[in-house]
Amino acid sequence: MINAGNKYLVHEQNIVVAVGDTDFNGNLKPSAIMGYCQDIATVHAHMLGFGQYDLLAHNLVWVLIRMSFKIHKTPCMGESLTIKTFPEQPSRLDVNRGYYIYNADGEVVISASSKWCVIDINTHKIGRLAPLFEKYTASDFIPNEPFEDANCKLSALPNLKDAKKSSMFTVQVTDLDQNHHMNNARYGDIILNACGVDILKENNISRLDINFMAELFINDKYEVYKTQEDNITLVEAHKAETDTVVFRAKVEWSTLTHSTM
């Protein structure tokens, strides 16, 4: 882990794990982790001059492409945490943003990374990132991701016809974000629901990778498929009655030690 100190473009916030952030075991849910990362990324981007409203002035919006996180020690309800975030040096068309979540003892309990691009609102084409970061130099950015192989590309679910299929779902008003499509953090709950109660009774999530591939809007219907092999659950969602993949996810399981408060 690199020391995300004042040398780099770093922002930090404090968090207290709320009741609604945890599952029936009292463990921090994927949707909560994704929400923490999304919230601090939004704040930091605004501070650096390329936030939501800065981009809208140029008819651009941020789009989350992929995300990965590792849970090293499972935070529990009521625990005080600190989250730090930092953008890496952008490539021409995408940029990675890293995150560390620390407990009160200063231990890294979660490390995460997300990959973003910008889309033109009118043409829906991916835009170049250089103009957004023009006032920053290479030395302003942390030189690598919080862990190797973060934001990996996931393959299609093997043997989809043999995968376990959940019922059809419909996007509701409470699923929407400010761009009027399903909030990225909601996918964390969809994934957890697909995994099911039985595996959660005996295991904790140690790593989750997700590829965001298509947007969902109000009243869109979608279906969720999963396969299980040893300690890995693969999840894939499709728009109903189409071949359009909404997201792919890979969940790795292990028995982890709870963080002590």
C-alpha positions, 0 to 999 in steps of 0.5 A, a space after each residue: 500500500 502506498 502512503 496516500 499522504 498530502 503529496 497526492 490528490 487525496 481526500 478523506 471522510 469519516 464514516 460510522 457504519 449504520 444499521 442499514 449498511 449491514 446484512 442480517 449477520 451484521 456485516 457491511 453490505 457491498 452496496 454500502 461499500 459502493 455507496 461510501 466510495 461513490 459519495 466520497 468520489 463525488 465530493 472529491 471530484 467537485 473539489 478538484 474541479 471536475 465534478 458533476 456540475 462542472 462536466 454538465 457545463 460541457 455536456 459531459 457526465 461521469 460513467 462508472 465502468 468497473 469496480 473492485 474491492 477487497 475486504 481484509 477485515 469485516 467492519 460491523 454496525 456502529 464502527 467508526 471508519 475513515 475513507 480516503 480516495 485518490 484519482 490515479 493518472 488518467 489515460 486518454 479515455 478512462 481513469 482509475 480512482 482508488 480508495 482505502 477504508 481504515 478502522 479506528 486503529 488505522 488498519 486498512 479494512 477495505 481497499 477498492 478501485 473504480 474505473 470511470 470515463 466521461 460520456 457526451 450527453 448528446 452523442 453518447 460518445 466517450 470523451 477525452 479526459 485530458 481537458 479535465 485534468 489539464 491543471 494537474 501533473 503526473 506527480 500529483 497522482 498516486 502511481 498505482 492501484 490499491 491492489 493488483 488486477 483491480 477493475 478486471 474485465 469479467 468474462 460472460 457467464 459460462 453455460 448461461 442456460 444452466 445457470 440459476 435464474 432469479 425472478 424478473 425484477 423491475 426498476 423502481 423510483 427508489 433505485 434511481 440516481 440523479 441521472 435517472 438511471 439505476 444507482 450503481 450502489 444498488 447493484 451491490 444489493 442485487 448481487 447479494 440477493 443473488 448469492 442467497 442466504 445459505 452462503 452468507 450464513 457460513 461465509 463473508 465476502 473477501 473480494 468483489 469485482 463488477 463490470 457495469 455494461 448497460 444502464 437501467 431506467 425506470 420500469 426497465 425489467 431485468 433478470 439475474 443469473 448466477 453460478 456457484 463453484 467452490 468459493 466463487 459466485 458469478 452473477 450476471 444481469 440481463 435486460 428482460 427478453 434481450 441479450 443486453 448484459 447489464 452487469 457481470 460480477 464475481 464474488 470471492 468468499 472466505 471466513 474473515 475476522 470481524 474488526 474490533 471496535 
